[in-house]
Each structure stands twice: as C-alpha cells, then as structure tokens.
C-alpha cells in the first residue's frame, strides 16, 4: 500500500452519538483533511443487506465497497435505527471487517494530494486503523445526552420514533460495540479523552484545535 509522507493523521474513537462525527468534520474542514466516518461504511453495508437480502454475499459486498464514494455515505437512508442496529451486528463479522479494513487504510494513508492529511472516526481507529496517528482522541458523553442528540437528529429528518426507543437503541449499540471480540470500542492509553456532555460543538472544536495547533507549531507544520 502506498503511504504519503508528511501528512497529518487524526484518529477519533467514540460511542454512538457522542459528537465525534461533527467534531471530525470541523477539524477536517479547518485543516484541509480528507474525512471518513468509518461507521457509515458499516451502515452502508447494513442498508444493502436489508434492501438486497437475496443478493448479499461476499462478491456483492466487495463490488459495493470497490465502487464506494464518500457521497454514498451521506445518504439519509443510512440513519434509521434498523440500519444502525444491523450495522452493529455486521461490524462483528471478521470477513466484512477485513474487506472494509483495506478501504480504510488506503483512505487514511493515501489521501489525494489536495489534502494535507486524513481524519477518521469510528470504534477502532486509534489502535487498529491508524495506530501511528499524530493525534488520537476518545470522544464520549453520557448516554442520555447521546440519546437525546440522536433523537433530535432523527426528528429533524421527520423520523417517527420516541426518545425511549432511541435510548434503547443506543444502549444496545454500546453493548455490541464494547463487547464484540473483533475490534471492540476502547480507549487507548495514548488517546486524549474528550467528554462532550457539557460542551457546545464550537467549544469542543476549539478545545481540540488548541491541542493540535500546539503540536503542529512545535513540529513546524503550522
């Protein structure tokens, strides 16, 4: 695999709806990094498994991943609770993670030259995908706050769902993400803990920006 030299690599792990995606997008835009929400890849796969149950197999999956574009991951169809739960089950499967893994590695280490680097968020980014990342963060928030955020997000999309349903879904997702045998969600020792429970999006961004700017300045990259 080709690896670009002297690029900025940001790795973020987090439980569902902790605000990592919003943060990663802001950082990517500010530092001109190629952004990938790795969880959306599993949602993408889950959506196709639900929609095409009779076609879903190894070859079907490989062809979908091979032709996958970033814009495909922005579809609102990937945000349903059914897709979310199916994604948590799919992410446990070794054969699926192997296919997705190579896609993520190429994305992280070989972004197009117009970008200064890459920023990935997910569940195993800091220790599995980019273990040598320049910046590692573990973003979290209490479960009620996360459930409320996801509930509001779904309501904005006119999804008919209750807060309690979302809370239950988040709890199930956490259980699956934390306890799966393959690439479980965990905080590494070298990841900086960021609790967003009482932070605005702007405050969270500025907090991490300060950390990144300081290191980049020391290394002469700013």
C-alpha positions as CSV (number, residue, x, y, z in Angstrom):
1,X,0.0,0.0,0.0
2,X,1.2,3.5,-0.9
3,X,1.7,5.8,2.1
4,X,2.0,9.5,1.6
5,X,4.7,11.1,3.7
6,X,4.5,14.1,5.9
7,X,0.7,14.1,6.2
8,X,-1.4,14.9,9.3
9,X,-3.3,11.9,10.6
10,X,-6.1,12.3,13.1
11,X,-7.8,9.3,14.7
12,X,-11.0,9.5,16.7
13,X,-12.9,6.7,18.5
14,X,-16.2,7.2,20.2
15,X,-19.5,5.5,21.2
16,X,-22.6,6.3,19.1
17,X,-23.9,9.9,19.1
18,X,-21.1,11.4,21.2
19,X,-20.4,14.2,18.7
20,X,-17.3,12.7,17.1
21,X,-18.6,13.0,13.6
22,X,-19.4,16.7,13.9
23,X,-16.0,17.3,15.5
24,X,-14.2,15.3,12.9
25,X,-15.9,17.2,10.1
26,X,-15.0,20.6,11.6
27,X,-11.4,19.5,12.1
28,X,-11.2,18.2,8.6
29,X,-12.5,21.4,7.1
30,X,-10.2,23.6,9.2
31,X,-7.0,21.6,8.5
32,X,-8.0,20.5,5.0
33,X,-8.1,16.8,5.8
34,X,-9.8,14.0,4.0
35,X,-12.7,12.9,6.3
36,X,-14.1,9.5,6.7
37,X,-16.9,8.4,9.1
38,X,-15.9,4.7,9.2
39,X,-19.2,3.8,11.0
40,X,-21.1,4.9,7.9
41,X,-19.3,2.2,5.9
42,X,-20.9,-0.4,8.1
43,X,-24.3,1.4,7.8
44,X,-23.8,1.4,4.0
45,X,-23.3,-2.4,4.1
46,X,-26.2,-2.9,6.5
47,X,-28.5,-0.9,4.3
48,X,-27.7,-3.0,1.3
49,X,-28.0,-6.2,3.3
50,X,-31.5,-5.1,4.4
51,X,-32.5,-4.0,0.9
52,X,-31.0,-6.9,-1.1
53,X,-31.1,-9.9,1.3
54,X,-31.1,-12.4,-1.6
55,X,-28.1,-10.8,-3.3
56,X,-26.0,-10.1,-0.2
57,X,-22.8,-12.2,-0.3
58,X,-19.0,-11.8,-0.4
59,X,-18.8,-10.8,-4.0
60,X,-21.7,-8.5,-3.8
61,X,-20.1,-6.8,-0.8
62,X,-16.7,-6.5,-2.5
63,X,-18.2,-4.8,-5.6
64,X,-20.1,-2.3,-3.4
65,X,-17.0,-1.4,-1.4
66,X,-14.9,-1.1,-4.5
67,X,-17.3,1.4,-6.1
68,X,-18.0,3.2,-2.8
69,X,-17.8,7.0,-2.9
70,X,-17.8,9.4,0.0
71,X,-21.1,10.9,-1.2
72,X,-22.7,7.5,-0.8
73,X,-22.1,7.7,2.9
74,X,-24.1,10.9,3.2
75,X,-27.4,9.3,2.3
76,X,-30.1,9.9,4.9
77,X,-31.2,6.3,4.3
78,X,-28.3,5.2,6.5
79,X,-29.6,6.9,9.6
80,X,-32.5,4.7,10.5
81,X,-32.5,2.7,13.7
82,X,-32.8,-0.6,11.8
83,X,-29.8,0.2,9.7
84,X,-27.9,1.3,12.9
85,X,-28.6,-1.9,14.7
86,X,-27.8,-4.1,11.7
87,X,-24.5,-2.2,11.3
88,X,-23.5,-3.1,14.9
89,X,-24.1,-6.8,14.1
90,X,-22.3,-6.7,10.8
91,X,-19.3,-5.0,12.3
92,X,-18.7,-8.1,14.4
93,X,-18.0,-10.2,11.3
94,X,-14.4,-10.9,10.6
95,X,-14.8,-11.3,6.8
96,X,-16.6,-8.0,6.5
97,X,-14.1,-6.1,8.6
98,X,-11.3,-7.4,6.5
99,X,-12.8,-6.0,3.3
100,X,-13.6,-2.7,5.0
101,X,-10.1,-2.6,6.6
102,X,-8.2,-2.2,3.3
103,X,-10.5,0.6,2.2
104,X,-9.9,2.5,5.4
105,X,-6.1,2.0,5.3
106,X,-5.9,3.4,1.8
107,X,-8.1,6.3,2.8
108,X,-6.1,7.1,5.9
109,X,-2.6,6.8,4.5
110,X,-3.0,7.8,0.9
111,X,-5.4,10.8,0.7
112,X,-5.4,12.8,-2.6
113,X,-2.6,15.4,-2.8
114,X,-5.0,18.3,-2.5
115,X,-5.5,17.3,1.2
116,X,-2.9,17.8,4.0
117,X,-3.8,14.5,5.6
118,X,-6.7,12.5,6.8
119,X,-9.2,12.4,9.7
120,X,-11.1,9.2,10.6
121,X,-13.6,8.5,13.3
122,X,-15.1,5.2,14.4
123,X,-14.6,2.5,17.0
124,X,-11.1,1.0,16.4
125,X,-9.3,3.9,14.6
126,X,-6.7,4.7,17.3
127,X,-5.3,1.2,17.6
128,X,-6.3,-0.8,14.5
129,X,-6.6,1.6,11.5
130,X,-4.1,4.4,12.3
131,X,-2.0,3.3,15.3
132,X,0.6,5.8,14.4
133,X,-1.8,8.7,14.1
134,X,-0.4,12.1,15.0
135,X,-3.4,12.9,17.1
136,X,-5.7,10.4,18.9
137,X,-8.9,11.3,20.7
138,X,-11.6,9.3,22.5
139,X,-14.8,11.4,22.4
140,X,-17.7,10.5,24.7
141,X,-20.7,11.8,26.5
142,X,-23.2,10.4,29.0
143,X,-25.8,8.0,27.4
144,X,-28.9,10.2,28.0
145,X,-27.2,13.2,26.3
146,X,-26.2,11.0,23.3
147,X,-29.7,9.5,23.0
148,X,-31.2,13.0,23.0
149,X,-28.8,14.2,20.3
150,X,-29.7,11.2,18.1
151,X,-33.4,11.6,18.8
152,X,-33.3,15.3,17.7
153,X,-31.3,14.3,14.6
154,X,-33.9,11.7,13.6
155,X,-36.8,14.1,14.3
156,X,-35.2,16.7,12.0
157,X,-35.3,14.0,9.4
158,X,-39.0,13.5,10.1
159,X,-38.5,10.0,11.5
160,X,-41.3,8.8,13.7
161,X,-39.6,7.5,16.8
162,X,-39.6,8.1,20.5
163,X,-36.8,9.1,22.8
164,X,-37.1,5.8,24.7
165,X,-36.7,3.9,21.5
166,X,-33.5,5.8,20.6
167,X,-32.2,5.4,24.2
168,X,-32.7,1.6,24.0
169,X,-31.0,1.5,20.6
170,X,-28.0,3.4,21.9
171,X,-27.7,1.1,24.8
172,X,-27.8,-2.0,22.5
173,X,-25.3,-0.3,20.2
174,X,-22.9,0.4,23.1
175,X,-23.2,-3.2,24.3
176,X,-22.3,-4.6,20.9
177,X,-19.5,-2.1,20.2
178,X,-17.8,-2.6,23.6
179,X,-18.2,-6.4,23.9
180,X,-17.5,-7.7,20.4
181,X,-14.4,-9.9,20.0
182,X,-13.2,-8.2,16.9
183,X,-12.0,-4.6,17.1
184,X,-14.2,-3.5,20.1
185,X,-14.6,0.1,21.1
186,X,-12.0,1.1,23.7
187,X,-9.9,4.0,24.8
188,X,-6.2,3.6,24.2
189,X,-3.6,4.9,26.7
190,X,-2.3,7.5,24.2
191,X,-5.8,8.8,23.3
192,X,-6.9,12.1,24.8
193,X,-10.3,11.8,26.5
194,X,-12.8,14.5,25.4
195,X,-16.2,14.5,27.2
196,X,-18.7,16.5,25.2
197,X,-21.7,16.2,27.6
198,X,-21.5,19.8,28.6
199,X,-19.6,21.2,25.7
200,X,-21.1,23.0,22.7
201,X,-19.9,22.0,19.2
202,X,-17.8,25.2,19.0
203,X,-16.3,24.7,22.4
204,X,-15.3,21.2,21.7
205,X,-13.8,22.1,18.4
206,X,-11.7,25.0,19.9
207,X,-10.5,22.7,22.7
208,X,-9.1,20.1,20.3
209,X,-7.9,22.8,17.8
210,X,-5.7,24.3,20.6
211,X,-4.2,20.8,21.2
212,X,-3.5,20.2,17.5
213,X,-2.1,23.7,16.9
214,X,0.3,23.4,19.7
215,X,1.8,20.2,18.4
216,X,1.9,21.3,14.8
217,X,3.6,24.5,15.9
218,X,6.2,22.6,17.8
219,X,6.8,20.3,14.8
220,X,7.0,23.2,12.4
221,X,3.9,22.1,10.5
222,X,1.8,25.2,11.3
